[in-house]
Amino acid sequence: MRQILGFALVSTLALQLAPAQDKRPAQVQRGQELFEKSPKGVACANCHKVKSIGTAVGPDLLTLAGVVGSHGLVKTIQMQTTEYVQTVKTADGKVFPGIQKQKQGEELQIWDLSQMPPVLKTLASKDVTSMARETKWKHPPTTAGYNSQELADIIGFLKFLANGSKTEIKIEDVEDPK
């Protein structure tokens, strides 16, 4: 009898302490799965951090998701290049696409986007010979081939985290008007 009561108590506590995400809409759950581990290429979480998920390399997507509509978010996901990515040339002849994280004194921290996940490099300012707008690097989702439902799911996840929205993002919300 004691074992049964102990099991019942543990089970009840486990249910009460279960993550709230179990009660999230299905679209939000699907969107999080795509954000974290995309079966179609590089996952968003490799370069973007939302709440405690991912790596803060690229811009904050929650601020964007909180103010931009679904169609605008799709255009952002699908954009080829960004203003943040630079071609970094170093004194030892290396060239890579990168995003500068910070500069402190004579030291630069730059995310190397030629590797996935990106690697944070610390370089002396004198060892960086130039940084200019990158024109060849492609935002990974542009080649992933996400369908409209997958885009809606990712946006549903971002909007849920940004402002708690449980409203389902529909396919027509993400497709270009015909």
Backbone torsions as a table, in degrees:
resi	resn	phi	psi	omega
1	MET	NA	-40.9	-179.5
2	ARG	-61.0	-39.8	179.5
3	GLN	-64.7	-40.9	-179.8
4	ILE	-64.6	-44.7	178.0
5	LEU	-63.8	-40.3	178.2
6	GLY	-62.9	-43.3	178.6
7	PHE	-63.4	-43.6	-180.0
8	ALA	-62.2	-41.8	179.4
9	LEU	-64.5	-46.8	179.7
10	VAL	-62.6	-43.4	179.8
11	SER	-62.1	-43.5	179.6
12	THR	-63.3	-44.8	178.4
13	LEU	-63.6	-41.1	179.8
14	ALA	-61.6	-41.4	178.6
15	LEU	-66.0	-39.2	-179.9
16	GLN	-70.1	-31.2	-178.2
17	LEU	-93.3	-1.0	180.0
18	ALA	-60.2	145.7	-178.4
19	PRO	-58.7	144.6	179.1
20	ALA	-64.1	-20.0	-177.6
21	GLN	-61.6	-20.0	177.0
22	ASP	-64.5	-21.2	-178.8
23	LYS	-99.9	6.0	178.9
24	ARG	-74.9	152.1	175.9
25	PRO	-56.8	150.9	-179.0
26	ALA	-56.9	-38.4	-179.6
27	GLN	-62.0	-40.1	179.3
28	VAL	-63.6	-42.3	178.0
29	GLN	-63.3	-44.8	178.3
30	ARG	-62.8	-42.5	179.9
31	GLY	-62.3	-39.6	178.3
32	GLN	-65.0	-41.3	178.3
33	GLU	-59.5	-43.8	178.3
34	LEU	-66.5	-39.5	-179.9
35	PHE	-62.5	-41.7	-175.8
36	GLU	-83.6	-39.8	-174.0
37	LYS	-143.8	83.2	-178.6
38	SER	-75.3	129.3	175.9
39	PRO	-76.6	-3.4	-175.1
40	LYS	-110.1	19.0	179.7
41	GLY	136.4	-142.8	-176.1
42	VAL	-77.1	123.3	179.4
43	ALA	-73.6	149.0	179.6
44	CYS	-54.3	-37.4	-175.7
45	ALA	-65.1	-13.7	175.4
46	ASN	-64.8	-30.9	-174.8
47	CYS	-125.0	-11.7	-178.0
48	HIS	-125.2	140.4	178.2
49	LYS	-113.4	129.5	173.1
50	VAL	-128.3	124.6	-173.2
51	LYS	54.5	-120.2	-178.7
52	SER	-104.8	13.6	-176.5
53	ILE	-104.4	126.4	171.5
54	GLY	99.5	-167.9	-177.0
55	THR	-124.6	131.9	-176.5
56	ALA	-83.2	75.0	175.7
57	VAL	-99.7	-56.3	-178.8
58	GLY	-87.1	-176.9	-176.9
59	PRO	-61.4	159.1	178.2
60	ASP	-70.5	113.5	-177.6
61	LEU	-80.3	-22.0	-178.6
62	LEU	-71.8	-37.7	175.9
63	THR	-61.5	-44.9	178.9
64	LEU	-62.0	-48.5	-177.9
65	ALA	-64.4	-25.1	179.8
66	GLY	-75.0	-20.0	-175.5
67	VAL	-124.4	-17.0	-176.9
68	VAL	-102.5	140.9	178.6
69	GLY	-71.6	169.9	-176.8
70	SER	-57.1	-45.2	-178.2
71	HIS	-63.3	-40.5	177.6
72	GLY	-64.9	-37.2	177.5
73	LEU	-66.3	-38.1	176.9
74	VAL	-61.0	-45.1	179.9
75	LYS	-61.6	-36.8	177.7
76	THR	-67.1	-44.4	179.2
77	ILE	-61.2	-39.2	-174.1
78	GLN	-89.2	-1.8	-177.2
79	MET	-65.0	142.6	-176.1
80	GLN	-70.9	-51.6	-177.0
81	THR	-127.0	166.5	177.0
82	THR	-130.7	160.1	178.2
83	GLU	-71.6	-18.9	-176.0
84	TYR	-77.8	-26.1	-173.3
85	VAL	-84.4	129.9	-178.4
86	GLN	-120.0	151.2	168.9
87	THR	-85.2	119.3	-178.3
88	VAL	-103.5	125.7	175.9
89	LYS	-115.9	132.9	-178.0
90	THR	-111.3	162.1	-177.8
91	ALA	-61.2	-26.2	180.0
92	ASP	-88.4	12.1	173.8
93	GLY	89.9	1.8	179.3
94	LYS	-78.9	143.9	177.8
95	VAL	-133.8	129.7	179.5
96	PHE	-152.9	153.7	173.2
97	PRO	-76.1	136.0	-177.4
98	GLY	-150.4	163.6	173.8
99	ILE	-124.1	123.4	179.3
100	GLN	-73.0	125.7	177.4
101	LYS	-85.1	-50.4	179.4
102	GLN	-163.2	163.4	173.4
103	LYS	-128.6	125.6	177.0
104	GLN	-128.2	114.6	-178.4
105	GLY	59.3	-123.0	-179.0
106	GLU	-100.1	23.7	-176.9
107	GLU	-125.5	135.6	177.4
108	LEU	-113.5	140.3	169.8
109	GLN	-111.6	122.7	-176.6
110	ILE	-131.3	130.6	174.3
111	TRP	-77.8	123.1	177.8
112	ASP	-87.2	109.0	-176.7
113	LEU	-86.9	1.6	177.0
114	SER	-77.8	-8.8	179.3
115	GLN	-119.0	145.8	177.2
116	MET	-127.0	123.0	-0.9
117	PRO	-68.7	158.8	179.8
118	PRO	-57.3	148.3	-179.4
119	VAL	-111.6	132.7	178.4
120	LEU	-84.4	118.2	179.7
121	LYS	-105.9	140.4	174.2
122	THR	-109.9	120.5	-175.7
123	LEU	-128.0	147.4	172.3
124	ALA	-71.8	139.7	-178.9
125	SER	-53.1	-38.0	-178.3
126	LYS	-67.4	-19.2	-179.7
127	ASP	-87.4	-7.1	175.5
128	VAL	-100.6	110.8	-175.8
129	THR	-82.6	-28.5	175.8
130	SER	-163.9	156.1	172.4
131	MET	-140.5	122.5	-179.3
132	ALA	-139.1	161.6	-178.5
133	ARG	-55.0	128.7	-179.9
134	GLU	-81.0	133.0	-179.8
135	THR	-115.9	-9.8	-177.0
136	LYS	-102.1	-28.4	-179.3
137	TRP	-65.0	137.8	179.5
138	LYS	-114.7	134.5	175.2
139	HIS	-58.7	120.2	-172.2
140	PRO	-49.4	-38.1	-179.2
141	PRO	-63.1	-18.7	-178.9
142	THR	-65.7	-25.6	-179.8
143	THR	-103.7	-1.9	-176.3
144	ALA	-72.8	-29.5	-179.0
145	GLY	72.8	38.5	177.1
146	TYR	-62.3	137.4	174.6
147	ASN	-85.6	173.4	-175.6
148	SER	-60.7	-37.9	-179.9
149	GLN	-66.1	-40.8	179.1
150	GLU	-65.4	-41.0	176.6
151	LEU	-63.0	-42.3	178.2
152	ALA	-61.7	-40.2	-179.9
153	ASP	-65.2	-44.4	178.9
154	ILE	-61.7	-44.3	-179.3
155	ILE	-67.4	-38.1	176.2
156	GLY	-59.9	-41.8	177.7
157	PHE	-62.8	-47.6	-178.7
158	LEU	-63.9	-42.3	-179.9
159	LYS	-67.3	-35.3	176.3
160	PHE	-62.0	-46.0	179.7
161	LEU	-70.2	-35.7	-176.6
162	ALA	-69.7	-43.4	-174.9
163	ASN	-142.9	14.3	176.6
164	GLY	77.1	10.0	-177.4
165	SER	-64.7	128.2	175.5
166	LYS	-107.1	7.4	178.5
167	THR	-69.2	127.7	-179.2
168	GLU	-68.5	133.8	174.3
169	ILE	-85.4	122.7	-177.0
170	LYS	-92.8	160.3	-179.8
171	ILE	-57.0	-41.8	-179.4
172	GLU	-66.0	-18.9	177.4
173	ASP	-74.1	-18.7	-175.4
174	VAL	-112.7	-13.0	-179.2
175	GLU	-90.0	153.4	175.7
176	ASP	-66.2	139.0	176.1
177	PRO	-61.3	142.9	-178.8
178	LYS	-101.0	NA	NA
